Amino acid sequence: MKRVVKIQGFVNAEPGFEEHHKVLNGTSDLMYEVFGEKGVHARSVLGAVSVRDNLPIIVDSIFEVEE
C-alpha cells in the first residue's frame, strides 16, 4: 500500500444535523493510526436522509497501491 488517497463518507442523518465531519473523524484517525504518514488523505463527507439498509455511515475509499 503506497498511500490512502481519499476517504468519502455518507452519513445517515436527520435534517439539520451539521456535524457529519465529526462522524468521519474516526475513519481518518484509523487510517493515520494504521498507516502513519501514508494514511494522511483528502476527504469529503455528505449527509443523507436515507442510506441503504439504514446503515449509520457508508465509507468509500481510494488507495494507491504498488505493484
N, C-alpha and C positions, 0 to 999 in steps of 0.2 A: 504494500500500500504506500503510494507516494505521498498523498495528502487528501484531506477532506476538502472538497471544492465548495459545496453549498449544501445547506440544510434548509428545507422549507416545511413549515408546519401548517396544518389546517386544524384549528381548534374549534371544537363543538361548544358553542357559547350562546348565551341568551343575548337578545338585542340590548345594547347599552353597555355590555362588558367591554372594557378598554385595556385590559392587561394581558392580552394574548402573548406579548413578548416574554412575560414572566413565566408563562406555561412552557415555552420553548427553551428557557434557560437551562433546564435540566438536561436536555439533549446536547446543547452546546457545551455544558460543563463536562458531560460524559465523554464527548469526543476529545476534549482537551486532556482529560484525565487519562484516557486510554492511549492516545497518540501523541501527546505533548504538542510541540510547535506544529507538527504535521496535522493536528486536529483543528487548528485555527481556520475558520471558514467564513464565507459570506452566508447570510441567511435572510429569510423573509418569513413572515407569519401572517396568516389570514384568519379571520373569524368566520365561522359558518354556522347557520342556524339549523343545518341538517347535515349530519355526517353518517356515512354507511354504518349500519349495524349499531347506531347510537354510540360509536366509539368516542372517547373523550378527545383524542387527537390522532391525526394521521401525519406521519413524518415521511417526507420524500427527501432523498439524499443523492448527491453526486460525489463519487470518489474517483480520484485519479490513481490508476494502478500501473505498476511497472511490469513489463513482460519479462 
